[in-house]
Amino acid sequence: GLRRDRNHPGGSGGQKVKLQSWLSMEQVKVQIAVANAQELLQRMTDKCFRKCIGKPGGSLDNSEQKCIAMCMDRYMDAWNTVSRAYNSRLQRERANM
C-alpha cells in the first residue's frame, strides 16, 4: 500500500513519483477509453443513419425507429464480440512473452 516508511521521515520521494506516474497513465487510459467510445458512437450513428433514414425529416417514423434500434443493437453486439476476441488475444500474447 501507500504506508509511509518509518526509516524515511516524510515517506519516500520515489513512491510519490511512482504514484504520480501511475495516476498519469490511468488518466491517459481513461482519455483513450472516452475517445474510443466517442468514435464508436459516431461511427454507429453514421452507419445506422445512412442505412435506416431514407428522407430526413422532423421526426422518425415507426419503421425508421425500429431500424435504428436494430442497427445499433447489431453494431454493439459486433463491437463487443470483436473487443472480447481482441482482449483475449492480447492476454494470450502477454502470457507467452
N, C-alpha and C positions, 0 to 999 in steps of 0.2 A: 504494500500500500504506500501511502504518501506520509508515513510517520517521519518525524524528524529524527535524525541520527544523534544519539546522545554524545557521541565522540566529536561531533562538529556542531558547535553552537550556531543556532540560526538555520540549521539544515544545510544540505549540500547544494552548491550552485549548479552542479551537474544535473541533479534531479530536476531543478527548476527549468533548465534548458531543455531536458528531455520531455518534460510535461508540455512546455510551450510548443515544441516541435510536434508532439503527438496531437495537441489541440489544433495546430495549423493544418496538419494532414487530415484530421477529421472534418475541419471546416471545408477543405478542398473537396473531400468526398461528398459532403452534403451539397456543395455547389454543383458538382458534376451530376449528382442524382437529380437535382432540380432541373438542370439544363436538359438532361435526358428525358425527364417527364414532360417538360415543355415541348421538346421536339416530337415525342410520341404523340402528344395531344394534337399538335399542329398537323402532323402527317395524317393522323387518323381523321381529323376534321376535313382536311383537303380531299382525301381519298373518298370518304363517305359522302361528302357534299357532291363531288363530281358524279359518283355512282347513283345517288338517290334523288337529287334535286334537278328536275328537268327544266322548269321555268321558275327561277327565284321570284318570290312574291312576298307579301306582308306576313304570311304565316305558312305553316306546313300542313298539308292535308294528311289524312289518316294513313294513306299508303306510304307517304314520304316519312312520316314519324316512325312507322314500323320498319321501313328500310334502314333508316338511320340507326335505330336501336339494334337491329340485327347485324348491321355492318360493324358497328362499334364493338358489339359482343364478340364477333368473329375476329376482329382485329386484335382485341385484348387477349383472346384465347391464343391466337397465333404468337403474339408478343411474349406471353407467359411461357409458352412451350419453348420458344427459341431461347429465352432467358434462362430457363431451367437447364436446357441442354448445354448452353454456353458455360454456365456456372459449374455444372458437374464436370465438364471437360477441363476447365481451369483447375478445379480441385484435384482431378486425376493427374494433370501435368505437374502441379505443385508437389504432389505425393511422390512422383517419380524423379524429382530433382535431387 
